[in-house]
Amino acid sequence: MAQHPSAGSSPAEAPAVITVTGAGIRFRRNRRGRRSFKDLFAGASRRSRPDEFWPLRGVDVTVRAGEAIGVVGRNGQGKSTLLKLVAGVMLPDEGRVDVHGGVAPLIEITGGFVDDLTVRENLTLTAGLHGMTRAEIDARFDEIIDFAELADFIDTPYKHLSSGMKVRLAFSVISRLEEPILLVDEVLAVGDKGFREKCYRRIDELLAGGRTLFFVSHNERDLKRFCTRGLYLDRGALVLDGPIDDVLAAYDRDHGSSA
Ligand SMILES: Nc1ncnc2c1ncn2[C@@H]1O[C@H](COP(=O)(O)OP(=O)(O)OP(=O)(O)O)[C@@H](O)[C@H]1O
C-alpha cells in the first residue's frame, strides 16, 4: 500500500499532487466540422472555420494531497472533461496538467473495461495495469468480487452485465487500487441505494487513509458529505474555487436549489 504523504497532516501543509495551469481543451462540435469539399475551392478568406469550441479554458487549480474536491456545474460545463485531464486520458490543447502520483479513475460507466472479457479477466487486467502483482490480485480477488456482489458472474463476459453490475465491478476494482488519487464521476448514481451507501462508506475509508478525491456530482448532500473544497465550472471556466459550502451556495444562487 502506497503511504499517502498527507495522512495525519492537514491538506494545507501537504504537497501539491495536481497542478493545472492555464489548461484548455478544444473539441469539435460535430464530426463534419472539418473544412468541406466546397471550401477547398473557395478563397482562403471564405473558408469556414472548423466547428471548434473550448469546453474548458484557462483553468488554474492546485490540489494538495488529501484534499476532497467536489466539482459542480450544469450539464455540459466541462466537469467530466476536467477529470479526464487529471486522469491523463485527455491531454490539454493549451496549458499544463501535472499529476504527481497514480490515479484510480471511475469516470465512465465502462471503467475502461473490455466488453468481450469476463469479469475475472477484466479485474485482473485493470489491477495489473495499475501495478498490482499477480499475488496481490489473487489475495484481493474474492474481496473485490464480494464487494461487487458478483460471485455468480465471475466468468460472464462484461458486456452481459447490467448497467448497475458494471458500476459495481468498476467501483469495487477501482477503489481497491493503491493509487493515491481517486476520481469519481457521477457513475455511482446508476447503482442501487444499498450499493451506493456501501460505496460511500468505502470512500470515507479511503479519505481517512489520506487519498485525494475528485468527486463530480449533482447531489448536494453527497458533495457536502465528502468534500471540503469545491470547484464551480461554468461555460468552460472555473468561476469559483473555495470551501464547498460557498461553492454550492454560489451555484444555487445562479442556477436553482440543487447541485
Ligand atoms: N470527445 C468529445 N468530442 C466533442 N465534444 C465533447 C467530447 N466530450 C465532451 N464533449 C462536449 O464537451 C462539453 C463538456 O462535456 P463534459 O462531459 O465535460 O460536461 P459535464 O460538465 O461533465 O456534463 P454533465 O453534468 O452532463 O455530465 C459538452 O458540450 C460535451 O458535449
The ligand as an SDF file (V2000), in Angstrom:
LIG
                    3D

 31 33  0  0  0  0  0  0  0  0999 V2000
  -14.9420   13.7840  -27.1890 N   0  0  0  0  0  0  0  0  0  0  0  0
  -15.6960   14.8820  -27.3330 C   0  0  0  0  0  0  0  0  0  0  0  0
  -15.7920   15.4900  -28.5340 N   0  0  0  0  0  0  0  0  0  0  0  0
  -16.5380   16.6060  -28.6900 C   0  0  0  0  0  0  0  0  0  0  0  0
  -17.2140   17.2080  -27.6780 N   0  0  0  0  0  0  0  0  0  0  0  0
  -17.1550   16.6350  -26.4650 C   0  0  0  0  0  0  0  0  0  0  0  0
  -16.4080   15.4420  -26.2080 C   0  0  0  0  0  0  0  0  0  0  0  0
  -16.5410   15.1190  -24.8920 N   0  0  0  0  0  0  0  0  0  0  0  0
  -17.3220   16.0640  -24.3490 C   0  0  0  0  0  0  0  0  0  0  0  0
  -17.7140   16.9700  -25.2770 N   0  0  0  0  0  0  0  0  0  0  0  0
  -18.5100   18.1970  -25.0570 C   0  0  0  0  0  0  0  0  0  0  0  0
  -17.7820   18.9890  -24.1220 O   0  0  0  0  0  0  0  0  0  0  0  0
  -18.6770   19.6790  -23.2650 C   0  0  0  0  0  0  0  0  0  0  0  0
  -18.3170   19.3620  -21.8160 C   0  0  0  0  0  0  0  0  0  0  0  0
  -18.6360   17.9900  -21.5670 O   0  0  0  0  0  0  0  0  0  0  0  0
  -18.4570   17.3220  -20.1220 P   0  0  0  0  0  0  0  0  0  0  0  0
  -18.7830   15.8650  -20.2990 O   0  0  0  0  0  0  0  0  0  0  0  0
  -17.1390   17.6830  -19.5650 O   0  0  0  0  0  0  0  0  0  0  0  0
  -19.6090   18.0480  -19.2880 O   0  0  0  0  0  0  0  0  0  0  0  0
  -20.0920   17.8110  -17.7840 P   0  0  0  0  0  0  0  0  0  0  0  0
  -19.9730   19.1270  -17.0800 O   0  0  0  0  0  0  0  0  0  0  0  0
  -19.3870   16.6560  -17.1760 O   0  0  0  0  0  0  0  0  0  0  0  0
  -21.6340   17.4890  -18.0020 O   0  0  0  0  0  0  0  0  0  0  0  0
  -22.6850   16.5190  -17.2440 P   0  0  0  0  0  0  0  0  0  0  0  0
  -23.1160   17.2170  -15.9850 O   0  0  0  0  0  0  0  0  0  0  0  0
  -23.8110   16.4550  -18.2300 O   0  0  0  0  0  0  0  0  0  0  0  0
  -22.0150   15.1950  -17.0190 O   0  0  0  0  0  0  0  0  0  0  0  0
  -20.0820   19.2630  -23.6830 C   0  0  0  0  0  0  0  0  0  0  0  0
  -20.5730   20.2580  -24.5570 O   0  0  0  0  0  0  0  0  0  0  0  0
  -19.8720   17.9660  -24.4250 C   0  0  0  0  0  0  0  0  0  0  0  0
  -20.8560   17.7920  -25.4210 O   0  0  0  0  0  0  0  0  0  0  0  0
  1  2  1  0
  2  3  1  0
  2  7  2  0
  3  4  2  0
  4  5  1  0
  5  6  2  0
  6  7  1  0
  6 10  1  0
  7  8  1  0
  8  9  2  0
  9 10  1  0
 10 11  1  0
 11 12  1  0
 11 30  1  0
 12 13  1  0
 13 14  1  0
 13 28  1  0
 14 15  1  0
 15 16  1  0
 16 17  2  0
 16 18  1  0
 16 19  1  0
 19 20  1  0
 20 21  2  0
 20 22  1  0
 20 23  1  0
 23 24  1  0
 24 25  2  0
 24 26  1  0
 24 27  1  0
 28 29  1  0
 28 30  1  0
 30 31  1  0
M  END
$$$$
